[in-house]
Amino acid sequence: MNGQTLTTGSEVTAYLVAHAIGIVSSYVVNPMIFGAFAVAGRQGFIPAVAFGMSLVIMVFVLFLFLYMRRAFADQN
């Protein structure tokens, strides 16, 4: 690899922080949304909503990581 490192400490930090934010948001938001569907009597929609929310959170964490990686790299 010609002396290049695979990643830097700031990239690892951005990755871990972005995923931590994604996990916390899932922990807070998912029960509220699933509870609302259960109370409304729409339990059949919960698997589709869960899949859609997983995709949205995955994209959100990706963009958050890319933004934070650039912000952390600018600090160095």
C-alpha positions in Angstrom: 0.0 0.0 0.0 3.0 2.3 -0.4 3.1 3.4 3.2 -0.5 4.6 3.2 -2.7 3.9 6.2 -6.0 2.3 5.7 -7.8 4.9 7.9 -7.0 7.7 10.4 -8.0 8.2 14.0 -10.4 11.0 13.0 -12.2 8.8 10.5 -12.6 6.0 13.1 -13.9 8.5 15.6 -16.4 10.0 13.0 -17.6 6.4 12.2 -18.1 5.5 15.8 -19.9 8.7 16.7 -22.2 8.5 13.7 -23.2 5.0 14.5 -23.7 5.9 18.2 -26.1 8.7 17.1 -27.9 6.3 14.8 -28.3 3.7 17.6 -29.6 6.3 20.1 -32.0 7.7 17.6 -33.3 4.2 16.8 -33.7 3.5 20.5 -35.7 6.7 21.1 -37.7 7.0 17.8 -38.6 3.3 17.0 -40.6 2.6 20.2 -42.7 5.8 19.7 -43.5 5.0 16.1 -44.2 1.3 16.6 -46.3 2.1 19.7 -48.4 4.5 17.6 -49.0 1.8 15.0 -49.9 -0.7 17.7 -52.3 1.7 19.4 -53.9 2.5 16.1 -54.5 -1.2 15.4 -52.1 -1.3 12.4 -49.8 -4.1 13.6 -49.7 -5.5 10.0 -47.7 -2.4 8.9 -45.0 -2.7 11.5 -42.6 -4.9 9.5 -42.8 -2.6 6.5 -42.3 0.5 8.6 -39.4 -1.2 10.4 -37.7 -2.0 7.1 -38.3 1.5 5.8 -37.0 3.1 9.0 -33.9 0.9 8.9 -33.1 2.1 5.4 -33.6 5.8 6.4 -31.4 5.4 9.4 -28.8 3.7 7.4 -28.7 6.5 4.9 -28.8 9.1 7.7 -25.8 7.5 9.4 -23.9 7.3 6.1 -24.3 11.0 5.4 -23.6 11.9 9.0 -20.4 10.0 8.9 -19.3 11.6 5.6 -20.0 15.1 7.0 -18.3 14.3 10.4 -15.3 12.8 8.6 -14.7 16.0 6.6 -15.3 18.1 9.8 -12.8 16.1 11.8 -10.3 16.1 9.0 -10.5 20.0 8.9 -9.6 20.2 12.6 -6.2 18.5 12.0 
